[in-house]
Amino acid sequence: MSAHHQVASMTGFARADGSGHGHVWTFEIKSVNGRNLDLRCRVAPGFDALEPVVKAVVPQRLRRGNVNVTLTVTRTGTGGELRINRPLLDRLIALGNELGGVAEKPRLDALLAVRGVVETIEDTDLGDAREAVEAAMAVTLNETLDRLTAARFAEGDRLVRVLTEHLDEIARLTEQASRCASLQPEAIRHKLRAQVAALLDAIPSLTEDRLAQEAALLITRADVREELDRLRAHIAAARDMLSKGGAIGRQLDFLCQEFNREANTLCSKSADVELTRTGLSLKAAIEQLREQAQNIE
């Protein structure tokens, strides 16, 4: 199966590392369900140039999902130069002298431990190497996206298996509903006779026309064959989508709403315990299908 026909889940995580020119970096990408593609990006200070790269590349690879991209960078080697904050140190020494009578003079190591006295100068100024480092980081970004895509497809394969099981269950229940005793022609005729007799009993003056109308209404209410046919058509459509693959999440979500509509009508038309029970099981199976379908890109 070629990649673009596979089904991808919107859920996945991937990371990849790179290094060069005295820096080590890591890209992490996490994606979860979302109605559209919602991209958030956090890059290490001094590497803002990578943000537009992320925003250009990710939409080419992912269609939907809430996606978080993080780039962390550490310097190797010197780890930044140390600088003493002289004005602060001088103020602390002066303060120590002022309080000299009250307490002993502070020792140098105590002074150096005060926050802000010793500062690290992070050298994010890469000079000539900046372009090379940014290009190398872009390569790492693509590597991370490759891994994420693979993870999303693997999860997608699992989802297809689960969705197929739910569809099998919906198909089984649809056939079970169609075999309900109350839906057999003889049962419908018998029930209709009883209802028409009850009608004539209640309103003896009913005209032939009015009686025919009422009878037609009763037949329509008792007949769920249309709903069952539509359910079968939806099952076939869903199976077709899963076999063709691609970005089918939205279509599948819409189809689940259609499934639900038919199951609701089936339950509301049912005047029979057996059919109602099957209808409720159908609704539960459809809800499970919908929950899983929401994970699909």
N, C-alpha and C positions, 0 to 999 in steps of 0.2 A: 504493500500500500504506500503510495507516495505521500510525503508529508502533508501536502495541502489538502489531501482528501481524508486525512485522519481527523478524529475528533479530539479537541484539546479541552482540558479542564481549565478553569480560570485560576485554580489554586496551585501554587508552586513556590519553591525557594531555590536559589542558586547563589554561589559565590565563586570568585576567581581572584587570584593574586598576580601581581606583576612587580617588577623592580627595575631600577636603572638610575644612573646619575645621582647616586647617593640617596635615593628614595625607595621606599617599599609601599605598595598600595593594595587595597582590597576593594572590589566591587561586591556589593550584596544586593540582590533583587528579591523582593517578596511580593507575591501577587495573590489577591483573594477576589471573591465575587464582586462584580459591579455592573451596573446597567450599561455604562459606556466605558471608555478607556479614561481612567482618572489617574494621572501620573504625578507623583510627588518625588522630588529629587533633593537630596542633601549631600553637598560636596564639601570636602575639607577646605578650611580657609586658605585663600591664595590660589585655589584651583577652580575658580568660578567659570573659567573658559570651558570646562567640561559639561556644564549644565545645558547649554544649547545643543551640544553633541548628543547628550542623553535624550533630550526632547525631540531631536530629529530622528534618531535611530530606533528608539523603542516603538513608536507607532508603526514603523515598517514591519515590525516583527509580531506585535501583539495587537489584537483587535479590541478586546474588552477586558475589564478587570480593574480593580484598584491596585495600582502598582507603586511600590516604594523602592527607590534606588538610592543606595548610600555609597559614597566613596570616602574611604578613610586613607590617610597618607601619614607615614612616619619617616623621619629622616634616619638614615643609617650613618655610621661613622661618628662625627662629632656630636650629633644629637643637639645641635644648637649651641651657640656660644653663651658663656655666662657673663653677666654685667652687674656690677654693684651699683645700686641706686644710692649715690653719694648724698644727695640732699636729705633723704630719709634717714640714712645712717647718722649723718651729722646731727639731725634733730634729736634722734634717740640718745646720742652721747651727751648732748647739751642737757637733755631732760635728766639723764643719769647723774650729771654733775650737780644739777639743781637739787636733786633729791639726795645728794651725797650724804648729808647729815642724817637722813632718815634711814637709809639702807646702804648696803655695800654697793660699790660700783658694778654695773653689769659687765659680765665677761664677753669677749668678742664672739665666741661661739653662740652665746645666747642672743646676741644682737643679730648675727647672721641668720639665725633661725626665724627671726620675725618675718612675717609674710610681706613680700614686696621689697625686701632689702636686696635679695639676690634675684635677678631676673634672667630668664632664658630668652635669648634672641633667636627665634625660629627663622631659619634662613629659607623663606619660600621664594626668594629671588633667585631663580635658576639661571638667569642670564641667557646665554646662547643655547643652553640645553633645554629651555622651556618647551620649544616646539617638539623636540624629540620625545620628551617625557609625555607631553599631552597626546602625541600620536600613539605612543606605547600604551597609554591609559585607554585610548579609544579601542585598541585591539583587545585589551582585557575586558572592556565593556561588552564587546561582541562575543567573546568567549563565554561570559556570564550569561548572556542572552541565549546562546546555543544550549547551555546546560539547563536554563529555565524552560526553554521550549521543549527539550527532551523530557523534562520532569512533567510538564503540563500534558504532553502527549501520552506519557505512561499512565498518568492518572486518568486521562480521557479514555484510554482503552478499558480501564477498570470500570469507569462509569458506563460505557456502552454495554458491558456485560450485565451490570446491575439494572440499567434501563430496559434491556431486553427481557430480563426476568420479570420486571414489573408489567411490561407489555403482554407477556405470556399469561400472567395472572389476570389482567384486564380482559384478554381474549377468552380465557376459560370462563370467567364470570359472565361475560356477554352471552356466551353459548348456554350457560346455565340458566340465565334469565329467559332466553328464548325458548327453553324447554319447560318453563314453569307451566303447571297444569292450567292455571287461570288464563293462559294465553292461547290455549288450544281452541280452534273454531267452535267446537261443541260447547265448551265451557262459556265462551263469549255469547253464543246464541241463547243458551240457557239463562245466563245472567240478564241478557237484554229482555227476554220474555218476562222475567220476573219484574224488571224495572218498568217496562211498559205497562204491565198489569197494575203495578202500584200507582203509576201515573194516572191511569184511567179511573182507578179507585178514588184518587184524590180529586181529580177534575173530570167528571164523567162527560162534560160537554165538549171535550177536546175535538177539534175538527181533524179530518184525515191529514190535511197539510201540516197542521201544528204538530200532530203526533209523529209524522215523518221527520220533521225538523228535530224534535226532541230525541227521536231514535238515532238520527244521524249524529247528534251531539254526543249521545251516550257511547256510540260505537267509536267515535274519534277519541273520546276520553279513555276508553278501555284499550285502544290499540297503540302499542308501543313499538310496533314493527319498524316504523320510521326511525325512531331513536336508536334501535338496535342496529339498523342498517348504517346509520351515521357513525355509530361507535365502531363498527367493523371497518368503515372507510378511514376513520381517524387512525385506527391501529395500523392499517396498511400504509398510510401516509407516514406515520412515525417510523415504522420499520424501514421504509424507503429512505427517509432522511438519514437514519443511523448508518445505513449501508453506503450511502453516497458520501457522508462525512462533510468536512469543512466547518465553517462558522455557522452552525445550525441552532445555536442556543436560543436566539430570539424567536425563530419560527416554532421551535419545540415548546417554548413557554406559551406562545399563542395557542398552539394545538392543545395544550393541557387545559386551557380555559374552555376550549370547545368541548373537550372530553367531559369536563365538569358540568357544562350546560346540559348535555344529553343525559348524564347520570341524574342530575337534579330533576329533569322533566320525567324521567323514568320513575323516580321515587314519588313524585307528586301525582302521577297518573295511577300508580299502583293502588289497587284496593284489595290487596292480598298479602298476607304476612310473608309468604315464601318469596314473592317478588320484591317486597320492600327490603327484606333481609339481604337478598342478593344485590339490590340497588345500593344499600349502605356499604356493603363490602366493596362494591365497585368504586364508590366515592373514596373509600380509604385507600384503595390501590392507586387511584388516580392522584391522590394527594402525595403518596410516596413517589410516584413518577415525577410529579411537579417539583418536589423538593430536590431530587437528584438532577433534574433537567436544569435547575437554576445554577448549577455549577459549571455548565458547559459554555464555552466561548461562543 
